[in-house]
Amino acid sequence: MASFQPPDVLLLGPGPSPVSRRVLNAMARPTIGHLDPRFVGMMDELKELLRFAMQTRNALTVPISAPGSAGMEAAFVNLVEPGDTVVVCQNGVFGGRMRENVVRIGATPVMVNDAFGTPVDLEKVDAALKAHPGTKALAFVHAETSTGVESDAQALCRLARDHGALSIVDAVTSLGGIPLRTDAWGADAVYSGSQKCLSAPPGLSPLSFSEKAVVALKARKTPVQSWFLDLSLVMGYWQGSGARAYHHTAPINMLYALHEALLILQEEGLDAAFARHRENHLRLKAGLESIGLELLVAEKSRLPQLNAVKVPDGVDEAAIRKRLLSEFGIEIGAGLGELAGKIWRIGLMGAGSNPQSVDRVVEALAVCLARKAA
Amino acid sequence: MASFQPPDVLLLGPGPSPVSRRVLNAMARPTIGHLDPRFVGMMDELKELLRFAMQTRNALTVPISAPGSAGMEAAFVNLVEPGDTVVVCQNGVFGGRMRENVVRIGATPVMVNDAFGTPVDLEKVDAALKAHPGTKALAFVHAETSTGVESDAQALCRLARDHGALSIVDAVTSLGGIPLRTDAWGADAVYSGSQKCLSAPPGLSPLSFSEKAVVALKARKTPVQSWFLDLSLVMGYWQGSGARAYHHTAPINMLYALHEALLILQEEGLDAAFARHRENHLRLKAGLESIGLELLVAEKSRLPQLNAVKVPDGVDEAAIRKRLLSEFGIEIGAGLGELAGKIWRIGLMGAGSNPQSVDRVVEALAVCLARKAA
């Protein structure tokens, strides 16, 4: 068996996004001990950088040592107890995964369903919260990776607060690509992933808990069912020097990568990054329209970083994706769930959001579909 | 804020162990998509390499996408259901963590306690299994990282089998350093970590389930409480092409690193790696004795890869460790739990197990303790 030599692929799917050489090189620096004071100093910087990116002052802001799915699970198992009621918004695949998490805790999910490709309906959420007084949490996906839809996180967090519920916000695909104002919106639990608009390799899940969420965590009547994801223990591990308690061995080199990726975001500035994602999305939209392709999502709710493109009638979508990958070295994503076979997903995330990427994928699609720009 | 530049440290603590430039470079290769067919091919190779290292033909042999603590949790939450009884052997810190896992599942732990620094007592285990007929699983730590003790995994697996219980084996520190004969011993659930004798960065947990364990998983009456660690879903993600189901986004670059680290082990050969760990342990033992230091563990149960060294009376152990790190660039570990302050832990794991490392740490200790080799 030989060393694995990955091909050079332009990653324009739903994640991972392209990881820059700068981030890869940071990750390849020498491994040091996770209790080394210099590493602890890096952890402190990392928390500060995450607070910047998530626009929060929350003390409990850490990267969970596992992918975004574990970040989701951490949010639920720490805040929800058996017997609790959670209103879960589902307008894509990831709302369904939230439901799974609630059920496995022994809590009751109240589903608010909206069609894949549309945002969460605020009135339906309000009605569900009214119909279930004492609801522990309202959970929703800010940027649905499976459909390319943005929901109104600010309004949803306000609804939760108005009904005395905690808000759990899936920001896996939003962080770094569109505004995510954790504190200004009063979001209580926010989790994300390293491999979307931050353009670090997959494997880490930034997570932030508001003070109110920490109070709820401390007031639990039952232990958190997961030892690995128990934030009262994770907090002890990530807190300042001195009392720092060993919990697990942090994924040292992955944290180097996330640190570097967040530095890059800080250097660019959040507003500049959001503007860049928006501009390249508009360039993609124009390019797609020039070859007769349409976006699935209504303009108002379109995510710039994740573009759901309708597959034209009679086109074998899988064959096109395969050809893009093998002939053009470009990865795009397929539809998931009820959108399987109906859409392609073109991600313009983080380092992947640039005019060259847009032009390459539009040109390649034009060739594969044998269409000429109008 | 600037890029993080880790210092060059010789990692001779309880893990992470030194990661070679070859492995770091493999990790820094371009990130590709986790559904890319070339990546799926790499995953197949990785499973094969893990089977080699764990000495098994188990179909369900995968790296869990999180550190060893998550591997432990995966073993427990998949095999143990609420109401089950689990005999847990504790002769160090990690047996206590196993107990935590059992309790959080809502199952009953029956503890078999042995002094820190001694191996698990087979007769006590036999008695506990006899006293609790219908015990679902026997759980023990093969190589106790907190004390440097090897327990008799073969005999313990046999005891479990004789009593109709599944065996859950913590092989975090044993894999790659001492023989771990998963199939020959009939171990049912074995988990490990990437950052010990495999010398990959921390963040992954190799795990293998026997056919009997898979049958138990499939026969569960209750869902696995963790969605992220549910092996019936993880299996779907790691199985061969075609039916491969999306579960979570694999930590792509970390998997490159593990692949490369396992290749290095395969090139050396298991027996050669075990012999090397043993030889360097003996060299360390001789060196320590030459400066008047003693090992904690009786010869019969000593782990070659994790050496618990008694702190001489009147010596400030933390000050010595600090000086080793700051002046000599060498990291060693402190005692944990009831051994805190009483021992140092010198790891000679994977790439760290070589004569140069041994000589450097002995010489540095001699200077710090102001002792001359006898």
Interface residues (C-beta under 8 A of the other chain):
Chain A: M1 A2 S3 F4 Q5 P6 P7 D8 V9 L11 G13 G15 P16 P18 V19 L24 N25 A26 M27 A28 R29 P30 T31 I32 G33 H34 L35 D36 R38 F39 M42 E45 E48 L49 S65 A66 P67 G68 S69 A70 E73 R97 E100 N101 V103 R104 I105 G193 Q195 P201 P202 G203 P223 V224 Q225 S226 W227 F228 Y246 H247 H248 T249 A250 P251 I252 N253 M254 Y256 A257 H259 E260 L263 Q266 L325 E331 L336
Chain B: M1 A2 S3 F4 Q5 P6 P7 D8 V9 L11 G13 G15 P16 P18 V19 L24 N25 A26 M27 A28 R29 P30 T31 I32 G33 H34 L35 D36 R38 F39 M42 E45 E48 L49 S65 A66 P67 G68 S69 A70 M72 E73 R97 E100 N101 V103 R104 I105 G193 Q195 P201 P202 G203 P223 V224 Q225 S226 W227 F228 Y246 H247 H248 T249 A250 P251 I252 N253 M254 Y256 A257 H259 E260 L263 Q266 L325 E331 L336
